[in-house]
């Protein structure tokens, strides 16, 4: 079940809100927990027991760890919990990848018999809730926050349905106090509804349209693509993945806000970045923060005196980030690609950007990101390089000029506008006005009417369209 499905919009979510709002305060967490189990079980009933089982183990391990003073025992329990959770992630997500590569060597190089293997189905959201489980045990180990005393509260932290499938990745200390005590105001309900509707509109009206065009082009023979078609394909995907993922994050933040939760922001207009370093401060912010706090800093972070070690740490973090997104060499290459530009920016490129100016730097950073998305989108690395070559071949064929229709071009221009309008002060002030913390009654009325209109249009589109993918189901 995804937020942009009719089942969720017409049945699950309205029923959940009805029960949640009328429930006594002491039962609201129970309503959320039961609803979250139903939400996850709808798409993956077998794997709900994986989550429930690991959370049960983690809760008691962390509770025991928090009571101990002996550093060795504390670290042993920390290691046990982390290994169990990472072990499950590796088992489900990377076993197929490992066996396929081993078989490629055995059969292709050694001409031996390959390993017989039953491929696993990836549990929904495992990459997200595994990282959140790790934040719980590490934050308690570091004494950043005390552990939850109630098992069901911990279960709620892990399985909270708005952020279960695609994040944001919320660190334990950011949400712990909200689980047991959070506000319940009409402003939260309304602003949450606005955020949810804006996210749904981004997903339905822009991401789906861009995705339909991107899929059509990426299904073609790359060898015969002209440059125009190749650029249209990757630019459509560039806007699809942004509006799909940021739209889903908006919906998650909005749903959480309706319940009184304050989730961290996950996107901040990443395509206006003037460097790849800035891009990763704006794109999937919660993943970047997780990598920084739980991998980069433990590796030494910026404290290391050796530049070689510093650059290695940066590169390693982004290779791991690529691998986190998917079990394939193309994702690893995508991570290494971004890591390479982060390293050269640390070395000298940031100074070059300053001399080039804002507009030129933004154009270069955007081009780097767009080319990188080819590795993210195309499964085979060899095909990805062919596609990039076609992008820069500057060959144009009339037969491919009308691959897209007027509707696509109109929505493409809308996507460009909403992607870059905060590049200017006026655009930033408009966004600030929409996401302002407090609304006047007049502004509430205006935005509420607008959002109801967008919600009705979105639901009408979803019910009549057969194309409604969700990219981050892959991860």
N, C-alpha and C positions, 0 to 999 in steps of 0.2 A: 504494500500500500504506500503510495506517495502522496504528498500534499496536493499535487496538481491533478489528482484523479477524481472522477465523479463520486466514487465510493467514499472517499475521504471528505469531499466538500459537501455532499448532500446527506450522507448518513452518519459516518463516524464522528466527524468534528462537531456538527450541531448537537448530536446526542451527548457527546462528551461535555461540551460547554454547559448544556442544560443541567446535567447531573452535577457537574463541578460547582456551578454557581449557586445551586440550591442546597448543596451539602453543607453540613455544619463544619466549622473550621477544623475541628479535630479529625474529620474524615476526608478532608480534601486531598491529602497525600495518598490515602488509600485509593481514592478515585483515580488519581493520576497513575499510580502503580498498576492497578488492574487494567486501565486503559492502555498503558504502555505495553503490557504483556500481550494484550489482544492485538494491538497495532503491529508489533513485531511478528507475532505468531501468524498473522494473516498471510504474510509472504514467506515465512520460513518457520513453520511450526516445529520442525525437528531441532532446529538450532537454538530455540529458546532455552532448552535445557543446558546448552553449553554456557550461555550467559548466567543463568541461575546458579549453575554448579560452581563456576569460577568465582562469582561474587560471594558465594557462601564461604568458599575456601579463603578468599582474600580477606573477608571481614574478620574472621577469627585469627588469621595469621597476623594481620595488622593490629588487632586488639591486643594480642599477646605481645607483639613487638613493642607497643607503646608503654607497656607496663614494665619492661625490662630496662635495666641500667647498664648491663654488661654490653659493651660495644660489639664484641664478637658475636653474641647471640642475636643482637639487633640486626647486625649486617647479614647474618645467616638467614634470618627470616625475610629480610628485604630481598636478598638474592633469590630465595625460593619463590617468593611471589612474582618477582619480575621474570624469572625463568619459566614459570608455569604459563604466564600470560603471553610472553613472547614465543614460547614453545607452541602454544595453540595457534598463534598467528602464523608462524613459520609452517606449521603442519598443514593448515588449511589453505594458506595463500601461496606458499612457495614450493610445496612438495611436487606439484605437477611440473613446475618450471625446472626444478632440480633434476627430476627423473628424465624429462625431455632432453636436457642438455647432456646428461650421462649417456642416454641411449644414442644421441647423435654421435658421441665419441666412440661408443662401443660398436655401433653398426657402421657408421660412415668412415671411421679411421681404423679401428681395430678389426673390422669385419666379423665381429662377434655377435652373439645373440643379445638382443636388448632385454631390459628388465620389464617384466609384465607388471602392469600397474593399473589400478582402477582410479580414474581421475576423481578428485574431490570437487564438490560444489562449494563455492565460497560463501560462508555465512554473511548475511547482510550486515553492513556496518562494522565488521570486525576490526578494521583498521582504526576506526574512530573510538570505539569503546575500549579497545585494548590500550590505547594511549591514555585514555582517561583513568583506567584502572591503575596504570603505572603512576600517574600523577598522585593518586590517593596514597599509595604505599610510600612513595618518595617524599611527599609533603609531610606525612606523619613522621617518617624517619628523620627528616631534617628539622622536625618540630616547628614547621611553618604553621601548622594548625593541628589541633587535637583530633583524634578519630571520632567518627560518629558512634554514639552509644547504642543506637537502635539499628538492628540489621536491615529493617525495611526502609529506613531512611537512606542507608548506603545503597540498597537495591534501587531505590528511586534515583539516586545520583547517577548511577550507571545506565539505567534503562529508560530514563526520562525521554519520552517519545519525540518531542520536538527536535532534539539534537542527536537522536540515536543513530539515524541512518547516514547523515552527511554532515554532522557537526552543527555549529562550531565545536571545536575541541575545547572543552571547558576544564580548566585546572581545578582541582578539588578545593583549594583555598578560596577560589572565586565564587563557589556556589554553596559551600558547606553551610554557612549561616542562613542562607536563603531557604534551604530545605526545611528548617525548623521554624523560621520566622521571616515572613515576607509581607509586603503591603497588599491590600485588597481595595483598590480605588477604581472609580469609574473612569478616571483619566487613563489609568493603565489599560483598562479594557478597550477603550477607544483608540488610544495610540497604538496598541498592539494590533488591533484590527486594521488600522491604516497601513502599518508596516507589512502585515501579512498580505494585504490586497496589492500593494505596490510590488512586492516580491512575486506574487502570482502573475501579475500583469507582465512583468519582465520576462518571466519564464514562458508564458503562453504566447504573447504577441511578438516577442523578439527572438528569444532563444529557439523556440520551435520552428519558426520560419527560417532562421539562419541555419538551423540543423538540417532541415529538409533539403536545402540547396547544397550544403556541404556534403551530405551523404550522397547526393546524386553525382557530384563531381568526383568524390573520392572512390566511387564505384567504377569509374572509367579506367581505361587503360592508360597508365601514367606515361608510357612511352610515346603516346600520340597526343598528349595534352599540349595545347598551346599555352603561352604565358598568361593570356587573359583568363582562361578557364582556371589555370592553376592558382592565380592570385585571388580570383573570386572565391574559389573553394576554401583556401586557407584563411582568407579574411572573414568569410562567413563562419568558419569554425572558431576563429578568434573571438568573434562576438557571441557565438553560441555558448561557448564554455564559460565566458564571463557572465552573461545574463542568466544562464542556467544555474550556475553555482551560486552567484551572488543573490539571485532571486530566491533560491532555496534557503540560503542563509537568512535573507530578510523574512521569509515565511517562518523559519524556526525562531528567530528573535521575536517576531510578532506574536506567535503562539505563546512563547514563554512570557512575554510581557502581559498578555491577557490573564495569565495566572499569577502575575506579580513577580516573576523572575526577571533579573537583569542579566542577559547573556552578553558576552563581549562581542564587539564588532568583528566581522571577518573580512570585510573588504572596504577599501577607501579609495575608490577611483584609480585603480592600479595603472591603467593605460596612459595616464598623464605623467607618469614617472619620468624623471630626467636621467635615470640610470637603472641598471638591474638591481643594484643595492637598494634603491628606493622602491623599485617594483616589489621586492620581497618584504618591504615594510608595509605595503598596501595590499598585496595579494595573499589570500588565505592566511590572514594575520595570526589566527590561533595556532595553525600548524607551525608557522615561523617561530612563534613564541615558545611552543613546545620543544622544537628542535634546539632552540637557543638555551632554554633552561635545563633540559634533561639530556642533552647530548653535547652541544658545543661548549657550554661552560664546564661540565665535568671533564671534557677533553683538554681543558686549559683556557679556552676562550681567548680573549684579548690579552690575558696575563702572560702568555708564553713569550719569552724573550727572542726566540728564534722565528724569523719571518718564514722560513721554510716550514716549520711546524705549524705556524699560524695559517699559512696557505693550504697546507695539507688538511688541517682541521676543517677549514671552510669547504674544501672540495669534498671531503668525506661526508660532511653533513648533508650536502646537496645530492650526493650519490645515494645516500640512505633515503633522502626525501623522494628521489625518483623511484627507488625500489619500493617505498611505502605506497606509492600511487599504483603500482602494478608489478606483477611478476613477469617481466619481459625485458630483454636487452634494450628495447627502444626507450622504456621508461628510465632505465639506468643511464642511457646516453643523454636523455633529456636532462636528468639531474646533473650529470657531469658537464653538460653544455652550459647550464646556468652557473654551476660552480666555477667554470673557467672564467666567465665574464666577471664574476664577483672577485676572483683573485686578481685579474688584471686591473680592475677598478681600484682595488686596495693598493696595487702597486703604483699605477700612474694615471689610469684613465679618468678618474674623477677630476683630476686637475685639468685634463684636456677638455672635459665637458664644461667646466667653468669658463674656459676661454671661448668655447664654441657658442655659448649662449643657451638660453632656455629652450627656444623652439627647436634648434638643431639637435640638442641633446635629447629632447623628448622624441623626435623623429627617429634618431638612431636607436634609442632604447626600445621603442615600439617595434621597429624592424627586427631587432634581435629577438624579441619575445615572439613575434609572428613566425619567424623562421623556426624557432624552437618548438612551436606548437605542431609543426610537421612531424617531428619525432614522437610527440605525445599522441598524435592522431593515427599515424600509420604504423601498423603492427610490425612489419619487417623493415629492418634498418636499411637494407639495400633499396627497397622501394621508396623509403623516405628520401634517400639521396637522389634518386631518379626524379622524384617530385620536385625537390629543391632545384635541381638542374633545369627542369622545365619552367620553373618560376623565373629563372634568370636567363633563359635562352632568348627571350624577347622575340619569339616567333608568334605570329598571330594568324589565325585562320578564320575566314568569314563564317564557316559552318558552325563555329563555336560561339560567335558573338551573341546570339540570342538564346543562350542556355538558361538565362533567368528571365522572369517576367516582370512586369511593371510593379506588381505588389511587392516582390522581393526587393527591388531597387528602392522603393519608398520606405520600406521597413529598414533597409540597410542604412539609409540616410538618417532615419530616426535613431538607429543604434549608434551611429557615429556621433550624432548630436548629444545623446544622453551619456555617451562614454567620455566625451571631451568638454562638455559644457562647464564643468567645474574648473577647467584650466584657467578660466577668467574669473575675476572677482565677482562679477554679477552672477555668474552661474553658481559660484560657491555660496553666495548670500541666499540664492533661491533654495538650494539644498538645505542650508541651515534653517531656513524658515519652515521647510517641510518636516525636518527632524528635530524641531525645537522641543525642549523638555516640557514647556508649559504652553497650552493653547488658550486663546481667548474663546468665548462662546461663538463669536462670529467665525473664527477660523475653524473651530470644531464643526460647525454647520457646513461650511464650504467643503472641507476635506472629506467629511462623512458622506455627503451627497456624491462627490466625485468617486469615492472608493466603492460605494454601493453600485454605482454605474459600471465601474471597471470590473467588479466582482460578477455582475450579471453577464457582461460581455464575455468575460473569461470562461465562465461556466457554459455559456452558449457555444463558444468556440470549441471547448474540450469535448462537449457532447456530440458535436458534429464532425470533429476531425479524428482521423485515425492515427495521426502522428503526434505522439506525446512522450518522447523518450526522457530518461533521466540519466545523465552521463555518469554521475558518481555512484550508481549501482555497481560499477566495475571495481570500486575500491573498498 
